[in-house]
């Protein structure tokens, strides 16, 4: 058996020429030496004894040598990784400032205004975002809450928890009470029970959609929410009092009390079960589009007669293609791509839906005969799994009306991901082929189309509030901007990209994080923007690390981690939530002993709050994140984000004293430049081109 070092550290094999005949003492002179014949010598290996081992010892020797070689390679790789890890610059790690200890496993979180809603065993709890005080706990279920949504209604909050059985409920939360509005899909017959897969509430809380599944079907139920009636019924409870129910104040139980000393219960909030609020109004039921099959029409005129007012035009349902043509096309397709289709087919994906409530704009307009307040959703946009079309449904309808789409946006490939910005002005449609279409819904035109690098497929899209870089620091311009958007795209290969679009200019895409090759455990599995910090996003990796990235540079600013006694049990699907208005986020930490413990009472879980304002590296960023409008006007760095009228005025004011220029400005009109070609140092075309470049970019 060879040395433990294997073949790489194996001793050099010594070889010698051994003469076949007996050795003699040579004569003193070289002339008397005999003429040696090469045949008299034979090459002999010093390790020939090992090669001549009988089986199975020779095979065992080779296996052991191979094992040592592989072990040595692993040792060398680990040493190289260790040296590279020591040479890398590690970011500053900050610990949480507030900890909320829970004696029950939290399953989901949502944040709205200054409140945190945590779903868990038999219900959900309401906490204060800053001091981690538990304000109220609602535990009236026999099962756990698995998901929860919260929508800001201004001074009130709409809460939508979903339990393990798939039942969705609507709650109305105000400062002094919690009101149960309705269990959306709860039925008396359990055999007819449906499951809620997804919930979405419109901006402002005027509409809500619930994606339901049951009896082998899936559909979307859309409700109109009477939030004005709720406000009146809460202010004047005598109008909605239910005499059969009484007010139930919060009852503290010892097992449910908070273990931390700094978490004291505030009993000012109570569950008002005696007040019955107005129920949501069911206005629409949308089912997935039917598969495209052969036509049943006999003439093209019947096809056009089927389309009323161009509704549904582009969906592919009304056509004049016969079954035989479909069969011929399918046969040709299978013949061309036979080698790719011979493999086993996977199970058919469940048809899921992604839907958004769109505000009125140049693309989605309110009917002329409908009058409503501004900022209320008027159109529902939806796409289904594996479908190329993005359907638009008007929300100005009742349940008796036929649920046909008013518009269809066909795409070249099936839509994989869609995202609507928080201001509801921008929409991104990402197809399965890696192509992203950027829409400006407010102005009514596409900002552009970009393609991800080859082999990349979109996993999620996250909008960033448009920021500018001024003196090396990211800042928000004061006031709204038109046709300016930035978004971060997380791909399935864990690469991260930044997409920027501005007006009529071609959108750009840049790589923020490459696909990991050496450090696979550093693959990013989740991304979350921090709206309170310009150009900052949180990245969550598979190894449990949480880092804050500046996408403008791009570089890591700092990192966050729970205390050493806690960790992320499932780092590839972390449970976190980021505040929309405050520079803070919450992260669930799991105790290492909870997995090995069989007793639920022994499990210790915590929700950690990271207040970004309190950390030294982020203090200046939080304080100086907005540029006033006068500074934007005076600085040339912000010229491109100014309104068109302001850019024209600034350009003409700068040329006011130039030879040949005369600035004329009338009341309520834009300034007009009049120039004389004889006095200009350059041709008029030069100044016109310079004007267009300065104003339009």
Secondary structure, 3 states (H helix, E strand, C coil): CCCCCCCCCCCCCCEEEEECCCCCCCCCCHHHCCCCCHHHEEEEECCHHHHCCCCCHHHHHHHHHHHHHHHHHHHHHHHHHHHHHHHCCCCCEECCCEEEEECCCCCEEEEECCEEEEEECCEEEEEECCCCCEEEEEECCCCCEEEEEEEECCCCEEEEEEECCCCEEEEEEECCEEEEEEECCCCCCHHHCCEEEEEEECCCCCEEEEEEEECCEEEEEEEECCHHHHHHHHHCHHHCECCCCCCECCCCCCCCCCCCCCCCCCCCCEECCCECCCCCEEEEEEECCCCCCCCCCCCHHHHHHHCCCCCCCCCCCCCCCCHHHHHHHHHHHHHHCHHHHCCCCCCCCCCCEEEEEEECCCCCCCCCCCCCCCCCEEEEEEEECCCCEEEEEECCCCCCCCCCCCEEEECCCCEEEEEECCCCCEEEEEECCCEEEEEECCCCEEEEEEECCCCCCEEEEEEECCCEEECCEEEEECCCCCCEEEEEEEECCCCEEEEEEECCCCCEEEEEECCCCCCHHHCEEEEEECCCCCCEEEEEECCCCEEEEECCCCEEEEEECCCCCEECCCHHHCCEEECCCCCEEEEEEEEHHHCCCCCHHHCCEEEEEEEHHHCHHHHHHHHCCEECHHHHHHCHHHHHHCCHHHHHHHHHHHCCCCCCEEEECCCCCCCEEEECCCCCCCCHHHHHHHHHHHHHC
